[in-house]
């Protein structure tokens, strides 16, 4: 398998697994998203650490996508930023694919 194929497979797996577990958790908590969310992520220092890590990683992806926007192109940059609404794993997947695509385009000889 190629690096982009493995990256896509793992990105989709991360998104599907997290949403499957999130949906199960949400159903167990009466679909109380906001109340349950706050409780889940402040229940322990470990849980709070996980949400802080996720949040900082999301900010890092925003910074990287904006920083590389000329290289990636407007559509890829917008797709990366919009995909953060789905999951950080999907945004990372898109960022890596866009970056590799841009690097490949830069490496091609001019005709």
Secondary structure, 3 states (H helix, E strand, C coil): CCHHHHHHHHHHHHHHHHHHHHHHHHHHCCCCHHHHHHHHHHCCHHHHHHHHHHHHHHHHHHHHHHHCHHHHCHHHHHHHHHHCCCCHHHHHHHHHHHHHHHHHHHHCCCC
